[in-house]
Each structure stands twice: as C-alpha cells, then as structure tokens.
Amino acid sequence: MRKRDIGKEILVKQKAMEIIVEYGLEGFTINKLAKACGISVGTPYVYYKDKDDLVKRIVLEEGARMEEVVNKDFTPDMSLAEGLRIQWQNRFNYMENNALAIRFLDQVSRSSYHTDFSDQFKDDSDPFLSKLKSNLERFVDNAVKRGELDNMPFSVFWPLAFSPLYALRRFHDQGHGIDQVPFLFDDTILWMAFDKMIKGLKN
C-alpha cells in the first residue's frame, strides 16, 4: 500500500479545484489532474476512491472551512442589523481569502452534485453546514419574535439578505459590472450595499 504524502494530497486538492474552475466538472478527469500535478495517474487514488469521492470530499472540507469563518463572532441572539453585519463581514473575508474555493463551490452548485449536498443541508441529522444552518435559523426566528423582521420562509430571507453580497463579488471577479464598467468590490461598496439591504429588510 502506497504511503500517504500530505504535500501531494494538498497539491491534488489544489489542482483539482483549479481544473474544475477552469474547465468545469465535465472537463475534469483524473488523467488531467495527474498531469497538472506532475504525478502518476495512480497517485490520486491513494487519497480518494474516484473522481466523485474527490469532489465530494473537497466540498465537505471547504464547506467546513467556510462555516467556521462565517460563524466567527456570530450568535443567534444578536439584533438583525448587528448579526447580518457580522455575517456580511465574515462572508466578505472568506471571499477575499478563498477566491479559488468560492469559484469551485460555485461550479459544484451548478452541477448534479448540488442535489446531494442540498439533501445533506436539509437533513437535520447530517453535520454538513449544520452549525451555520442552525445559527441562521435561530437568528431569523429571534428577529421575527422581536418584531425586527417579517415572518417569511427561510428560502425567501436568504436571497434578500445575502444575494446582493454574492452578486457584487461576482462583478468583482469579472472585473466589471452589468454595465461593463470596471468594478472593484471594496469596503465602501460593501457597506453601502449593506445599508440599502438592511433598510429594506428590517421593520
């Protein structure tokens, strides 16, 4: 049995994300991965059963990393404005420091893997993003009870609260906005958008 090499394992994950971001999941193969890493075709199988196992495990690892960052200093008892401000800051920080992972997760979210991870997210017994889900749901419930927020399905709350943040980040990655004008997502834009969002969301 071949010995695991942590350095190679990290390289395999990094190059897998790079290939998937550049070519999409349909263009990702173990042969292409091995060539990009400068390793034998058999080496990725030391760490992963197959291509599906590799993709799913990277999603789980990156999801756990994102969950830790997004939950930093955030509690369900915070006011609507305070809690969402921390959420926006944490999510912005994660995007700034994990650009490749964000683009990789975006590719996965638009693929057949999305259903698997959506089912895991909805399953209360599954640990996938469970702390993030629990904290946000309790946060929303508390905001409704305090009269800060109208009662609404969580699937309505989420895009109202966070879609502007992710749309602006997408413009940043493209280098231009929808009007084709050069665009840079900085702190000024972040908090200008946040102020408009929170005014429209809260009672």
Secondary structure, DSSP 8 states (H G I E B T S, - for coil): -----HHHHHHHHHHHHHHHHHH-GGG--HHHHHHHHTS-TTTHHHH-SSHHHHHHHHHHHHHHHHHHHHTTT--TTS-HHHHHHHHHHHHHHHHHH-HHHHHHHHHHHTSTHHHHHHHHHH-TT--TTHHHHHHHHHHHHHHHHTTSS----HHHHHHHHHHHHHHHHHHHHHTB-TTS-B----HHHHHHHHHHHHHHH--
